Amino acid sequence: IYLLNRCSAVYSYASAVILKTDSVNSKKFIEIANSLLFKSVELSIIDDKKKFESAKKKAEKAREDLFKKYVKDGKKNWDKNKSYFKGSYIAKDILICDKLVNGK
């Protein structure tokens, strides 16, 4: 569940970063982010026996908190090397989440 929330957040962050320069892929990333969040909610309902609304609120809060962390750390990374992703744990998260999304 944590990995799904984290991947949802990193895809949301990537979507926000490229929104102005690549709206097609930005939309694709947000669709992936929402799909991952939905899977997180489903698992919370099954594994934790949570009600839908409760599971949804918890997953959305987790994604929001992680998203804020990505924004903060992405800005620091930009100041350091003019990239929001490269050379940071964010790039590693994207690689891990890409494997999750593509079933590798």
Secondary structure, 3 states (H helix, E strand, C coil): CHHHHHHHHHHHHHHHHHCCCCHHHHHHHHHHHHHHHHHHHHHHHHHCCCCHHHHHHHHHHHHHHHHHHHHHHHHHHHHHHCCCCCCCHHHHHHHHHHHHHCCC
